[in-house]
Amino acid sequence: MSGPWRLIQSGTSTGADNMAVDGLLLERVAGSGSSPVLRFYAWHPPAVSIGYNQSALKELDLAKCKHQRIDVVTRPSGGRAVLHWNELTYSLLWPDDEPVLAGGISASSHRIGESLVEGLGLFGVAAELEPGARTRGGSASSAKGPCFASTSRWEVKCGGKKLVGSAQRRIRGGVLQHGSLLLGPEHERLAELMQTSHVLPHTSTHLSRWIDDIDLVRLKECLAEGFERILGVRLQPADLSYEETATAAKRAHRFSVGPPFGQATADVADSDIAGTVPGM
């Protein structure tokens, strides 16, 4: 077994701050071959993120985003548009020569999916991993539309419906995979924010359908243990360093699309973000 991986619990931040941290960590694992990182975090205010291949102007109605106080950011990973609202997000970053996740996009996505399914099982959720329709993830056409209206190479499902949406990006020396674990149905509001009319098919689900009272601390513990069991690694709890936090803060503006529409949104209740989960 190699050295321990970093396990970072970042709490809740703006979309731009979250993406800046992931972008910086990707650079660090790629450039210095530093230890892989598993990070959990949430979003406040709610934000739409688009993949680095997407165009916000083509995909989103920015006037509606502003009216609804929804921030818009670009992810350093690929994939489609996601509305981050009442979810738990993970990011996994590793050097591209990490043997545990060797074998390319499909193989690494499969191993990560197995880890998520194992962790959800420890939490009491009977999730399953299923192969999805293979698409050319780097093409412009494959990046259009909402994430949860599409399928990827491997899908984490519950009750036959998509529970986790994930996207991966590879750069020279490093890899980043993002994933959104849905806690509630708020992601469906993305359809209202798209440039073209989208009716999200009933192909996704959320954790509140299966768990009445979601303990986020316990959920993150179970997911981390799932990664340790499946990948055979040890996760060492860690914080972002002062330098990492400061550098990411300076870069956050690079990930914002337009002004931060959702800042100072006192009218957004605490129960509407992925820190507490409203009852069903």
Secondary structure, DSSP 8 states (H G I E B T S, - for coil): --S-EEEEEEEEE-HHHHHHHHHHHHHHHHHH----EEEEEEESS-EEEE-TT--HHHHB-HHHHHHTT-EEEE-SS-S-BEEESSEEEEEEEEETT-GGG-SHHHHHHHHHHHHHHHHHHHTT--EEEEE-----TTSTGGG-SBGGGS--SEEEEETTEEEEEEEEEEETTEEEEEEEEE-SGGGGGGGGGBSS-----S-B--GGGT-SS--HHHHHHHHHHHHHHHHT--EEEE---HHHHHHHHHHGGGGBSSS-TTTT-TTS-GGGSTTS----
